[in-house]
């Protein structure tokens, strides 16, 4: 009897708070198997953004979090027991990872000026440690590449971070991921959201600000790097121990090369197909190989700019927890889940040509299939954010590189 009385009192107290923002039609008590304690159905009395902020602030002292949902023409408020208390991050972890990534990227940049024995092969009797020490002498030569690449990645992640802080959403500082002896020296960087976004508008702001901020840096870095690069003829064949690495093309990268050099690169010896069909096939499949043709030999700064476009394109893939997945969800809600199988199949097909896509497929399947569902799902995108979300998907088409790298010989 006393428990029922206590429950009635709790319901009355909570209903009075909800009634400030919702004209309540009916109330449902949640069962032990349901995530909510109380469910109120009705119509909001004020703008949904204002209503959510007001109700969340009123419920926080009594230990409840509101969820706004839409059911047909009705508005539904679910009260979930507990409030989000984001745990403080240890900034020392972020700092250590950044320093390790800086050293790793410096090493990669220095190796572009190093002409000694292969440090991974120990050729010529030079030990692995001696080779590393030799490359260490060229670390200053790696600075332009390291500063350019980490600048692009840093601006991208701090774009996310500042947008989240502006929208009062708790996130971590950026985590940089070192990857020594790889083509870039890093697997990129990420931030971790410590609580769900309040609504779709907030999710658009956080998801899109990072890629756009990164592009603002990556495009001038790429154009400047291309101006430092040179055109050279490609070999007609690659044999023996020779190795040739061809970077892939996005539409924006093709345009950047045309703006700097006035030519579509890599320029084939001759066109077998009409030029438009040739470039469509080369962009999508990386074939036919332009051996014997003309191409740009990338300066390290241009290599960093190209990497910036590549990372942006990968982040904007419209799947799961990727930035593009967030944008797709804000536009189409739960219907966005229908696109996931298609995206995975397309990535699987691309993995036949470039196996690096297998890693992203694995990460999406294990960690990123679900979308970051906002607490308030009643608030819809305004016109400006709809345009921004569509812009993000257009940018994805422009910067996506279907076949990032082709390595011949070696």
C-alpha positions in Angstrom: 0.0 0.0 0.0 2.8 2.4 1.0 4.7 1.6 -2.3 1.6 2.3 -4.4 1.1 5.6 -2.5 4.8 6.5 -3.1 4.4 5.7 -6.7 1.3 7.9 -7.0 3.1 10.8 -5.3 6.1 10.4 -7.7 3.8 10.3 -10.7 1.9 13.4 -9.6 5.1 15.3 -9.0 6.6 14.3 -12.3 3.3 14.9 -14.2 3.2 18.4 -12.9 6.6 19.1 -14.3 5.7 17.5 -17.7 2.4 19.4 -17.8 4.4 22.7 -18.0 5.4 21.8 -21.6 2.9 19.1 -22.6 -0.9 19.0 -22.7 -1.2 15.4 -21.3 -3.8 13.1 -22.9 -2.8 10.0 -21.1 -0.1 8.4 -18.9 1.4 4.9 -19.0 3.6 3.3 -16.3 6.6 1.6 -17.6 7.1 -2.1 -16.9 10.4 -3.6 -15.7 11.2 -4.7 -19.2 10.8 -1.2 -20.6 13.5 1.5 -20.4 11.2 4.3 -19.3 9.5 4.8 -15.9 6.6 6.9 -17.1 5.2 7.7 -20.6 3.1 10.8 -21.2 1.3 11.3 -24.5 -0.2 14.6 -25.7 0.8 17.8 -27.6 3.6 20.1 -26.8 2.6 23.6 -25.6 5.7 25.3 -26.9 8.5 24.9 -29.4 10.1 21.5 -29.0 13.6 22.8 -28.5 12.5 25.2 -25.8 10.3 22.5 -24.2 13.0 19.9 -24.1 15.6 22.3 -22.5 13.0 23.5 -19.9 11.8 20.0 -19.0 15.4 18.5 -18.8 16.5 21.2 -16.5 13.4 20.7 -14.2 13.8 16.9 -14.1 17.6 16.8 -13.5 17.4 17.6 -9.7 14.9 14.7 -9.2 17.1 12.2 -11.2 15.2 11.8 -14.5 16.0 12.4 -18.2 13.2 13.1 -20.7 13.1 11.5 -24.1 10.9 13.2 -26.8 9.3 10.9 -29.4 6.7 11.3 -32.1 3.9 8.8 -32.6 1.7 9.9 -35.5 0.2 13.3 -34.6 1.0 12.8 -30.9 4.0 13.9 -28.9 5.3 11.5 -26.4 7.5 12.2 -23.4 9.3 9.2 -21.8 10.9 9.7 -18.4 14.0 7.6 -17.9 15.4 7.3 -14.4 18.9 8.6 -14.1 20.8 11.5 -15.7 23.9 11.7 -17.8 27.0 12.5 -15.8 29.9 12.5 -18.4 33.1 11.3 -16.8 36.1 13.6 -17.1 38.7 12.5 -19.6 42.4 12.1 -18.8 44.0 14.7 -21.1 47.4 13.1 -20.5 46.2 10.2 -22.7 45.3 12.6 -25.5 48.7 14.3 -25.2 50.7 11.1 -25.2 48.9 9.8 -28.3 49.4 13.1 -30.0 53.1 13.1 -29.3 53.4 9.5 -30.5 51.5 10.4 -33.7 53.6 13.5 -34.3 56.8 11.3 -34.1 55.2 8.7 -36.3 54.2 11.2 -39.0 57.5 13.0 -38.8 59.2 9.7 -39.4 57.1 9.1 -42.5 57.8 12.7 -43.8 61.5 12.2 -43.2 61.5 8.9 -45.0 60.5 10.7 -48.2 63.9 12.5 -48.2 65.8 9.4 -47.1 67.6 7.5 -49.8 69.5 4.8 -47.8 68.8 1.1 -47.3 65.3 -0.1 -46.6 64.9 0.1 -42.8 62.4 -2.7 -42.8 64.6 -5.0 -45.0 68.0 -4.5 -43.4 69.5 -4.4 -46.9 73.2 -3.9 -47.3 74.0 -5.0 -43.8 72.4 -2.0 -42.2 70.5 -2.9 -39.1 67.0 -1.8 -38.4 68.1 0.5 -35.6 70.9 2.1 -37.7 68.4 2.8 -40.4 66.1 4.5 -38.0 68.9 6.7 -36.8 69.8 7.6 -40.4 66.2 8.6 -41.1 66.2 10.6 -37.8 68.7 12.9 -39.4 66.0 13.9 -41.9 63.3 14.6 -39.3 63.4 18.4 -40.1 62.6 17.5 -43.7 59.5 15.7 -42.4 58.1 18.9 -40.7 56.2 20.2 -43.7 54.4 16.9 -44.2 53.7 16.5 -40.4 52.5 20.0 -39.8 50.2 19.9 -42.9 48.7 16.5 -42.1 48.3 17.0 -38.4 47.0 20.5 -39.0 44.2 19.0 -41.3 43.3 16.3 -38.8 43.5 18.6 -35.8 41.2 21.2 -37.3 38.8 18.5 -38.4 38.5 17.0 -34.9 38.5 20.4 -33.1 35.7 21.4 -35.5 33.7 18.5 -34.0 34.8 19.4 -30.4 34.0 23.1 -30.6 30.6 22.4 -32.3 29.8 20.0 -29.5 30.8 22.4 -26.7 28.8 25.2 -28.4 25.8 22.9 -28.3 26.4 21.9 -24.6 27.2 18.3 -25.6 30.0 16.6 -23.6 32.7 15.1 -25.8 36.3 14.1 -25.3 39.4 15.9 -26.6 40.7 14.4 -29.9 42.5 11.0 -29.8 45.2 10.8 -32.4 46.2 7.3 -33.6 49.8 6.7 -34.4 50.6 4.1 -37.1 54.4 3.9 -37.6 55.8 2.6 -40.9 52.5 3.2 -42.8 52.0 5.6 -45.8 50.8 8.4 -43.5 52.1 7.5 -40.0 48.7 7.7 -38.5 45.2 6.2 -38.8 43.7 9.6 -38.2 42.0 10.9 -35.1 38.6 10.8 -33.4 36.6 12.3 -30.5 34.2 10.4 -28.3 30.7 11.6 -27.5 30.0 11.2 -23.8 26.3 11.7 -24.1 23.7 11.5 -26.8 23.0 14.7 -28.8 19.9 16.6 -27.7 18.3 16.7 -31.2 19.0 16.4 -34.9 20.0 20.0 -35.3 22.8 19.5 -32.7 23.8 16.2 -34.5 24.2 18.0 -37.8 26.3 20.8 -36.3 28.6 18.3 -34.6 28.9 15.8 -37.6 29.4 18.4 -40.3 31.6 21.0 -38.7 34.5 18.6 -38.5 34.7 17.7 -42.2 34.0 21.2 -43.4 36.7 22.7 -41.1 39.2 20.1 -42.2 38.5 20.8 -45.9 39.0 24.5 -45.3 42.6 23.6 -44.4 43.1 20.6 -46.7 42.2 22.3 -50.0 44.7 25.2 -49.7 47.3 22.8 -48.4 46.7 20.5 -51.4 46.8 23.4 -53.9 50.0 24.8 -52.4 51.6 21.3 -52.3 50.7 20.7 -56.0 52.3 24.0 -56.9 55.5 22.6 -55.3 55.1 19.3 -57.1 56.4 18.4 -60.6 55.1 16.6 -63.7 57.0 13.5 -64.8 56.4 10.7 -67.3 55.5 7.4 -65.7 57.5 4.3 -66.6 56.1 2.1 -69.4 56.4 -1.0 -67.2 57.3 -2.0 -63.6 59.5 -5.0 -63.2 61.8 -6.7 -60.7 62.3 -4.8 -57.5 60.9 -1.6 -58.9 57.8 -0.2 -57.2 55.3 2.4 -58.3 52.6 3.7 -56.0 49.7 5.6 -57.7 47.4 7.7 -55.4 43.7 7.4 -56.1 41.5 10.2 -57.4 38.5 11.9 -56.0 36.6 14.4 -58.2 37.9 17.3 -56.1 41.5 16.0 -56.5 41.1 15.7 -60.2 39.9 19.3 -60.3 42.7 20.5 -58.1 45.3 19.0 -60.4 43.6 20.6 -63.4 43.6 24.0 -61.7 47.3 23.8 -61.0 48.6 22.1 -64.1 45.8 22.7 -66.7 45.7 19.0 -67.5 43.7 16.0 -66.4 46.2 13.8 -64.5 47.4 11.1 -64.7 47.3 11.7 -68.5 47.3 8.5 -70.5 49.4 8.0 -73.6 46.2 7.8 -75.6 42.5 7.5 -74.9 40.9 4.1 -75.7 37.5 5.3 -74.5 35.9 8.8 -74.9 37.5 11.0 -72.3 34.4 11.3 -70.1 34.0 7.5 -70.0 37.8 7.1 -69.4 37.8 9.4 -66.4 34.6 7.9 -65.0 36.2 4.4 -65.1 39.5 5.6 -63.8 37.9 7.4 -60.9 35.8 4.4 -59.9 38.1 1.5 -60.6 41.6 3.0 -61.1 42.0 1.4 -64.5 43.5 1.4 -67.1 46.9 2.0 -65.5 48.4 5.2 -67.0 51.8 3.6 -67.5 53.9 5.6 -70.0 51.7 8.6 -69.5 52.2 11.8 -67.5 51.5 12.3 -63.8 52.3 14.5 -60.9 55.1 13.5 -58.5 53.6 14.7 -55.2 55.5 17.0 -52.9 55.1 15.9 -49.2 52.8 18.8 -48.6 50.6 17.8 -51.5 50.6 14.2 -50.1 49.3 15.6 -46.8 46.6 17.5 -48.6 45.6 14.4 -50.6 45.4 12.5 -47.4 43.2 15.2 -45.9 40.7 14.7 -48.8 40.9 10.9 -48.3 40.2 11.0 -44.6 37.3 13.5 -45.2 35.8 11.2 -47.8 36.0 8.2 -45.5 34.4 10.0 -42.6 31.5 11.2 -44.8 30.6 7.6 -45.9 26.8 7.6 -45.0 27.0 4.6 -42.6 26.6 4.1 -38.9 28.6 6.3 -36.6 30.6 7.9 -39.3 30.0 11.6 -39.9 28.1 10.8 -43.1 26.0 8.3 -41.2 25.0 11.0 -38.8 24.0 13.3 -41.6 22.0 10.6 -43.3 20.1 9.9 -40.1 19.3 13.5 -39.5 17.7 13.7 -42.9 15.8 10.4 -43.0 15.6 9.2 -39.4 15.3 5.4 -38.9 14.8 5.0 -42.7 18.6 5.7 -43.0 19.2 2.1 -41.7 17.9 0.8 -45.1 21.0 2.3 -46.7 23.5 0.4 -44.6 23.4 -3.0 -46.4 23.8 -1.2 -49.7 26.8 0.8 -48.4 28.4 -2.4 -47.0 27.9 -4.3 -50.3 29.5 -1.4 -52.3 32.4 -1.3 -49.9 32.8 -5.0 -50.2 32.9 -4.7 -54.0 35.5 -1.9 -53.8 37.6 -4.1 -51.4 38.1 -6.5 -54.3 40.2 -3.8 -55.9 41.6 -2.2 -52.7 41.8 -4.4 -49.6 42.0 -1.5 -47.3 38.2 -1.2 -47.4 38.0 -4.5 -45.5 39.2 -2.7 -42.3 36.5 0.0 -42.6 33.9 -2.7 -43.2 35.0 -4.5 -40.1 34.9 -1.3 -38.0 31.4 -0.4 -39.2 30.1 -3.9 -38.6 31.6 -4.2 -35.1 31.3 -0.6 -33.7 29.3 1.5 -36.0 26.0 0.0 -37.2 23.8 2.0 -34.9 23.1 5.7 -35.2 23.5 8.2 -32.4 19.8 8.7 -31.6 19.0 12.1 -30.2 17.2 12.5 -26.9 14.7 14.7 -28.6 13.4 13.1 -31.8 10.4 15.5 -32.2 12.6 18.5 -33.2 13.1 18.4 -36.9 15.9 20.0 -39.0 15.3 23.6 -39.9 15.9 24.7 -43.5 19.5 25.8 -42.9 20.5 22.5 -41.4 18.7 20.5 -44.1 20.8 22.4 -46.6 24.0 21.8 -44.6 23.3 18.0 -44.3 22.7 17.8 -48.0 25.9 19.8 -48.6 27.8 17.2 -46.5 26.5 14.4 -48.7 27.5 16.3 -51.8 30.9 16.9 -50.4 31.2 13.2 -49.8 30.7 12.6 -53.6 33.3 15.2 -54.4 36.0 13.9 -52.1 35.4 10.1 -51.9 38.3 8.1 -53.4 37.0 4.7 -54.5 40.5 3.2 -55.0 42.9 5.1 -52.7 46.2 3.4 -53.6 47.6 1.2 -56.3 51.0 -0.3 -55.7 52.7 -1.9 -58.7 55.8 -4.1 -58.5 58.2 -4.5 -55.6 
